[in-house]
Amino acid sequence: MEDSQRQTASLLHWGLVSQYRSQLFGFAILWIMCMHSREFTPIPDNPLLSQSLLYDGIILVGGVGVDMFLFLSGIGLYYALEKRPTLKQFYFRRFKRLLIPYCVIGTAFWVFKDLCLVWKPIRFLANLSLLSFFVKGNGLFWYIALMIPLYLAAPWFYRLSKERCRKALLAVAFFGCLALNYFFAYCTPTFFENSEKALTRVFIFILGCYFAPVVAQDRPMSRKWGFFCLLALTCHDLLPALARASGLMPDTIARRLWHNAAGFALCILLPVLLEVLQSDRLNRFLGFFGAISLELYLSHMAFKSAVKALFPEFVHWSTLHCVLVYGGVLIAAVWFSVLFHQAQPKLESYLFHHIPKKKGAFLL
């Protein structure tokens, strides 16, 4: 009994989140891509799939993968700033990693969508600049639109993780984010509807910054966190039900709070599971997708949206047809992402050859 307790205790430590961060990114992007299959409507409308727990209860909540991305990115911000770069160096490295893939993939897609299919240069500029997300709710690349202000605010989040009263500041951040969402939900409902998928996820990024020192120091993890994570993952419908019953919280905010909690929970539980399994094949598989996660996120979004734009009759396709087409989209996105990931260092060298190279840390 004592040996079993010691073994369990040895598995519960925060450093596992850093050890398996690439695998977590890989799991998150695979889950997100599976979730996006719902946009090909015959797939989730299929009677067999809609009654399947695997599809209806797991795959369709894959948006939690984005919360995992943001939590891990918050931790990565701490790792990067711990190297004591200047603000110029920090912003250059972060935005170079974020914006080069977006500028290549996003520009190609918006040229195709807004200039080739239809000639709308004003819409092209609005979409490429990401302004259309906040104004009209065009959320194709909303993740990039969110990460830009979060990176700009990074030094302040980093300070939060260093303060002695960090727990109190975290509580202030949580209630501040909640109050901001309430304000937009009730005072500017159209804006909130357009941007809620970004606004409701700011806190999970801050939470990553908060837990980063604990992860970096590889502190032991209390069992209460394991219980919290299991509770968070099993109360998918609880928060929205309580919100509807009480009328105190909009359903959208309640659902996104669960996404935050579930993303945090999986970032804790999955590394423990991977540590128990000790599967080299699984780790290499997830790590492969983790290494190209940003490129894969952008490219699969662009490819699936291009297919939908070219074939608007997809809503009348059969389930098998949709599965085959979306499978082809994913294969093409993986192939492109691998090529782009391999070519990116050369592209960066060409664009920034005059800037001394320094190794970054924990880049998304």
N, C-alpha and C positions, 0 to 999 in steps of 0.2 A: 504493500500500500504506500509506504513512504517512498519507495523507488519510483512508483507511478507518479506521485505528486511532484517529485523532483524533476522527472522527465517533462511533465507538463509545464512546470515553472521555467525550465530551461528553454522551452519553445516560445514562451511569452516574453518577448523583448522587442522594443521599438526599432532596433536596428534592422530587423527583417524587412521593414518597409523600404529602406534604402538598398538593402541587398538584392531585393527582387523588384526594384522599381521598373526596370525595362520590361519584365514579365507583366507587371501591372498595367503598363501602357499598352502592351500587346493585347492583354485580355480586354481592356477597355475599348480599343479600336475595333476589335472583332465583334464585340457585343453591339457597339454602335452601328456597325455596318449591317449586322443581322436585323437590328431594330428598324433600319431604314427600308427594309423590304416591305413594310406596311404601306409605303407610298404607292406600291403597285397593288392597287386595291383588291384584285381578285385573290391575292394570297391570304390576307387576314379574313376576307369574306368567305373563304372556303369553309364549309361546315365542319370538316374533320379538324382543320387547324384552329378554328375559333373555339372549339371545345377542348383543345389540347392545353394542358398546363404548361408544357414546355414552350409553346408558342405564345399563347395568350398571357400566361402568368410570368414568363421569364424574358422571352425575346422582345416582346412589345414594351417592356420597361427598360430597354437598353439605353435610354437617355441617361441613366445613372452612370454610364461610362464617361459621360462628359464631366460629371461631378468628380469622378476619380481623376480625370485629367487635371482638373483645376486644383484639387487637393495636392496632387503630386507636383504640380507646377509651383504651388506655394512653397513646398519644401525645397524645390530646386532653386527658387529665388534666394532662400536663405543660404544654401550651399554656395551659390555664385557670389553673394555679397560677403560671405565669410572670408573670401580671398582678398578682401579689401581693395577692389578695383576703384578707380575714380568713377564718378557718375557717367562721364563720357564713355569710358570703357564699358561700363555695365550696360548702358542703353544701347551702345553700338552692337555688342554681342547678342543681346536679347532680340533686338529688332531685326538684326541681320538674319538670325535663325528663324524668326517668325515671318518676316515680310518677303524674303526672297522666294520661298515656295509660293506664297500667296500671290506675289506680283506675277510670277510666271504662269501659274495655274489659273488664278483669278482673271488675269488679263486675257488669256486665251479663251476662257469660257465666256466672258462678257463680250469680247469681240464677236464670237460666234453667235451669242444669244441676242445682243442688242445692235450689232452692226451688220451681221451677215443675214440672219433670218429676217430682221426688220431694221430699218435705218432710223435709230433713235439715239443719237449721240449724247443728248442730255441725260437720258436714262442710263446710258453706258457710264458716264462720269459719276452719276449718283450711286450706281451699283458698285463700280470699281472702288470708289472712295469709302464705301460701306455706309454712307449717309442714309441710303434708302432703307437700311435695317431699322433705324430709329424713327424715320419719318413715315415709311409705308409698311414696315414689318417684313421686308424682304430678308428672310433669315438664312439664306443659303450658306453664307460664310460668317454667320453671326459670332462664331467662336473667336475669330480674328478681331472683330469689332469690340469684343469684350476684353480681350487680352491686352490691347493697346493701352487703354486707361489703367488697367491693373498694373502693367509694367511701369507706367509713368508714376504710379503711387507706390511702387515697390519699396523705396527707402523708408517710407513711413510705416509700412507693414513690417519691415525688418526691425525697426525700432521697437515695435510692439512686442516682438518675440524676445527682446532683450531687457525690457523693463521689469523691475521688481514686482510691480502691481499688475503683472501681465494677465492674471485671471480676471481682475476687475475690468481691465481694458478689453479683454475678449468679450465679456458680458456686455459692455458698452457697444462694442462693434456689432454683436448679434442683434441687440435691441435697436441699434441705429439702422442696421440694414432692414430689419423688419418694419420699423417705422417708415423708412423711405419707400418700401414696397406698398405699405398701406396708403401712403400719401398719393403715390402715382395711381394705385388701383382705384381710389375713390375720387381723386381730383382731376386726373387726366387719364381716364379709362382707355381711350384710344391709344395713347402712347404706351400705356402699360401692356395692353394687349399685343402691341407690336414688339415690345422689347422685354417681356417678362422672363423669357428663357435665359436672358443675360442678367437682368437685374436681380432675380431671385437666386443667382448662383455666386454672387460676390462673396458672401460669407464663407462658402466652402474653401475659397482661395485663401482668405484670411486665416481660416482654421489650419490650413496647411502651413502657413507661416508660423503660426503659434506652436504647432507640434514639431516643427523642424529641429529646434535644439534638442528635444527629447529623442528624436530619431537619430540625430547626429551623435549624441552621447551614448546611444544604445542602452538606454535605461531599461530596467526590468518593467514589465507590463503587469499591472494588477489584473486579477481575474475578472474584476467588475467590468472591465472594458470588453471582455469576451461576452459577458452576459448582455451588456448594452448593445453590442453588435448583433447578436442573435435576435434580440428584441426589435431592433431597428429594421432588420430584414423581414421580420414576420408581421409587421404592422402596416403593410402597404395601404390597406383600406381604412385603417383606424383614424388617422389624422383627418382625411377628407370627410369621413363620417361624423367625427366630432365637430368639424368646422361647419358642416351643414346643419347639424342638430343645434349647435349653439348660436349660429349666425354671427359669431365674433370674428371669423376669419374667412376671406374669400377662398373658394375651393382651389383656385390656381396656386395661391401661396401655400396652402396646406399640402398639396401634392408635391410642390417643389421642396418644401421642408423635408418631406420623406426622401426625396432624391438626394438632398444634402446628407442626411443621416445614413442612407444606404451606401452612398459613395464612400463616405468615411469608414463605414463598417467593413466594406469589402477590401479597402486598402489595408486594413488591419488583419482580417481573417485569411485572405488569400495567401499572403506570404507565409503564414503559419501552415496552411495546407500544403503549399509547395515545399516547405521545409520538411514536413512529414513524409511526403511522397518521394522526395529526392530523385525525381525523374529527369535525367539529362535531356531526353528527347522532348519532354514537355517544356522544360526551361528554354531549350534552344528554339522550339517552335514559337512560344510566346515572345521570347527575346527578339526573334527575327522581326515579328510584326511591331514590337515595341520600338525598335530602332528606326522604323520608317513610319511611325504612327502619325506624325504631323502631315507628311506628304500623302499618306494614305487617306487621312481624313479629308484633305482638300481634293484629292484626285477622284475619290469615289463619289463625293458630292457633285463634282463637275460632270463626271461621266453619266451618273444616273439622271441628272437634270437635263443633260443634252439628249439622252434617249427619250425622256418624257416630252421634250420640246419638239423633237423630230417626229415622234409617233404619238400624237395626242389621243389616238384611239386605243391606247394601251389599257384604258379602263374596261374595254370590252374583250380583252384577251382572256384566254383560259388560264387556270392556275398554273398548269405545267408550262405554258408559254411564258408566263411572268417569271417563274422560277428559273427557267433557262436563260432568259434575257438578263435578269438581275445577277445570276451566276456569272454570265459573260462580263457584265459591268464590273464585278468584283475582281475577276481574273485580270481584266485590262487595267484596273486601278492598281493592283499589286505589281503587275509588270512595269507599269509606268513609274510607280513610286520607287521601286528598286533602282531603275535606271536613273531617275532624277537624284536619288540619294547618293548614288555613286558619282554623278556628275557635279553635284553641288559644290564640293571643295574646289574643283577646277573653276567653276563659275565664280565663286567667292574670290579665288585668287586673281582671276581676270578683272573683277570689278574693284577689288580693294588691294591690289598688289603693292601699293605704296604704304599700306598700314602694317606695322609689325604684328606678326601672329603671336597670339598667346592662347594657351589652352583654356577653354571654358570649363564649367562644371555643371553637371546635372541639367543639361539643356533639354527642354521639351522636344 
